[in-house]
Amino acid sequence: MGEAYEVLRRAVLTMELLPGQALSERGLESLAGASRTPVRAALVRLAHEGLTVRDGRGWRVAPLDLDEVRAVVEHREVVECGAVALAVERATPAGLDAVQVLAESAADDADTGLRDGAQFHVALARLSCNDFLADAVEGALTRLARTRWLEVRSGASREQARSEHLEILAAVRAGDADRAVELVREHARGTRDRLLAHLEADRLGLRSRGVDVVGSGPVG
């Protein structure tokens, strides 16, 4: 099931399987290189990540929901700001060094950028020594995986994220909780604003290519 999950997840993230596209377990066997049972298990797992939804007896790729993106980013911001404030108080030198390694890694492609970015934010949250906060950050990033993949496609975006990660970690190392919280807030909001502005501006273009985009309202 793991291999089928990875193949289908990448197909959804890269929009090989378009938002809103109807799916069938039998129809995905060839793409996934697996039989119906592991395909079904993969679809269920993707549903927990907000990437697929049940549609009668079949399945559908979840639409790009701008309202959900805003709501999840707000949730992430509140939780991650709380986590980083505690991390300033509780982080150990060894823990900080481990997160430094993650922050300094340079991703060569979108898949690696998505993985490394998530690992950095979750590891940073775990420095709070509060697993509930860290798990909440991880859950939010999972729900945002598809839109985050759009953000990390370009080398410039990945380098910007890396630079901001290093700046956040430097503030934590310096024991400056106010600065660390502000940097986390700016990082989350900057990512949100760039993504939503792009999706709003290209909504008609995306729909003309068969991409299902829902939700409305101001970006900020």
Summary of the structure (lengths in Angstrom):
residues: 220
radius of gyration: 18.2
end to end distance: 39.7
largest distance: 54.8
contacts: 701
relative contact order: 0.15
helix: 70%
strand: 6%
